[in-house]
Amino acid sequence: MEALTVDFKPIIDLTDEQFFQLCQTNKGIKFERNATGELVIMPPVGGESSNRNGRLNQQLFNWSDVDGSGIAFDSSGGFKLPNGADRSPDASWIKIERWNNLTDEQKTRFLPLCPDFAIELLFPSDSLKATRRKMQEYIENGLRLGWLINRKNRQVEIYRKGQDVEILDNPVSLSGEDVLPDFTLNLETIW
């Protein structure tokens, strides 16, 4: 089942607070909101997909804990992008300075910024076309490095600010480059 997009704008234009409360009240449902205000309802994933996403986050969190230059987030973390969209990448990271510049209240809400780094793991229920648009949206809103991991095709699309998308076929690992220095994602447990 693919994500369902619902447009409530003719009835109600949800404020940021109302959207946040909707998400808090319905914790069993994963919502995103696109830049035009449409709600995107994300279906739950199967066990294999959940395990692979957990393995991906495990590697990012382990590196982040040792490195200390930023904060990592899993797929339940929400970001309020500059274009107005509310997104939740499967894994993400921001520099510690950006985290420290947030107020205590901002840290408890959807973070009002675009991550520096994000990963989208393509699940069987995801549309490749829609996920590519989401990756492009991240780049347009300040993302410095992003990976779209397509397990089915064993392909990774690398998104970098100001550059064309690079496509890798069946890579063994991925480098965090200058955004996540010394981070290497081992894809053995992800494929």
Secondary structure, 3 states (H helix, E strand, C coil): CCCEEECCCCCCCCCHHHHHHHHHHCCCCEEEECCCCCEEEECCCCHHHHHHHHHHHHHHHHHHHHHCCEEEEECCCCEECCCCCEECCCEEEEEHHHHHCCCHHHHCCCECCCCCEEEEEECCCCCHHHHHHHHHHHHHCCCCEEEEEECCCCEEEEEECCCCCEEEECCCEEECCCCCCCCEEECCCCC
